Amino acid sequence: MKFHIITFGCQMNVHDSQWLARALEARGWEEAAEDEATVYILNTCSVRDKPEQKVYSELGRIARHAKRDSRMFAAVGGCVAQQVGPEFFNRFPFVRLVFGTDGIANTPNALERLAEGAEDRVKLLDFMDIYPERDAAVDESTTLPETRQAFVNIMQGCDNFCAYCIVPYTRGRQKSRHPDAVVEECRALAANGVRELTLLGQNVNSFGMDSGGADVSFAELLRRVAAIEGIDRLRFTTSHPKDIADEVIEAFGELDNLCPSLHLPMQAGSDAVLKAMRRKYDMERYLDIVDRLRQARPDICLTTDLIVGFPGETEQDFERTLEMVERVGFESSFSFKYSDRPGTASVNMEPKVDPTEAQSRLERLQELQNAITKQSLKKLVGLPAEVLVEGRSRKQEGDGVSWRGRDAAGRVVNFTSRRESLTGRIVPVRIVEAKKHSLTGERTGEPW
């Protein structure tokens, strides 16, 4: 069978899709272009309304493939599948499998049964009490990305129940993975040539606070993974400020391969809005974390998530957010207008901010962020950087080959080099120019 995966949303979804592709290939299936596939798998996101609407649009678009091949069917997984469930069967007759975030471990077997005609429709929507381990993510026969980068899930679900967030309802309660399983997977990836690992979870800082973590804290897990031979770069996401431990902050100054970057969602700069959001920290706590991170690692690159137009947000609240964005100096941010998500507490909160006003605030915030990003990148001109090459740049210039990669902090760096294979290698460069969202460098040494 030939399959095609379409992924929406976060890095956890990207990782889930990569695992699913490898699991199907191990069963003899073949990943194919959309026009050649028989089975279509949509891995979905429902954090905001727009990605959810994209799922319905995408299903409507791929329906045309049923005319090409009578065996064609689709599977919908992820957060929208968990939320909408069997309704997909009624709305789109060619959808024959819906699987939630805990159901992905059994999805390859379900797809095989459906392809063989053993079953008509299947739903895998039950939440598990413990982390649902999957088939081994890597073995000697696994083909890993040429970039030598990989993601590793360390947990599933979330217990925070922020007022605006649908994640606890679509991914379930927090379930930490057994630390030995995490370390074993990381060690196998390193043995297969992976150089950069990103540990994933809805709130990695609370790893081990449930029964699944075997009393191992996130800081301890971080140190165990960092000690694995061959791991040149280690990252993690996402962090909730309320749970970040002193030991994690200290690790940035003590672990050489822990990258100097942290995505630390602030969401709002107003204590009143943070309280309404049920974030369980205030700006004094947040700024203290920022200051201690910069003491531990002065070159750390901080990024964040921001929501504007949360119910009850006043102009004064919003101006406080602008002040805090400038105070912290985030190198970049993901910012969005608030949107109601079904089942969350904020649906019933009043007053709602006028959509036109929310859009205006978003534009003002993004204008400020663009200015801060520009200044942050400009300060890097003339400094050295080590770039892990991810492939050729889309735009080729000059006589050599233009390459694209990321420095240790995760910034995009483009540079030109002679015609040789550099993907997956680390190249020393000097930054010579700052663009709007990226850097340009010149090679200064040999790759390794």
Buried (B, 14 or more C-beta within 10 A) or exposed (E): BBBBBBBBBBBBBBBBBBBBBBBBBBEEBEBBEEEEBBBBBBBBBBBBEEBBEBBBEBBEEBBEBBEEEEEBBBBBBBBBBBBBBEEBBEEBEBBBBBBBBBBBBBBBBBBBEBBEEEEEBBBBBEBBEBBBEBEBBBEEEBEBBEBBBBBBBBBBBBBBEBBBBBBBBBBBBBBBBBBEBBBEBBBBBBEBEBBBBBBBBBBBBBBBBBEBBEEBBBBBBBBBBBEBEBBBBBBBBBBBBBBBBEBBBBBBBEBEBBBBBBBBBBBBBBBBBBBBBBBBBBBEBBBEBBEBBBEBBEEBBBBBBBBBBBBBBEEEBBBBBBBBBBEBEBBBBEBBBBBBBEEBBBEEBEEBBEEEBBBBBBEBBBEBBEEBBEEBBEEBBEEEBBBBBBBBBEEEEEEBBBBBBBBBBBBBBBBBBEEEEBBBBBBBBBBEBBEEEBBBBEBEEEBE
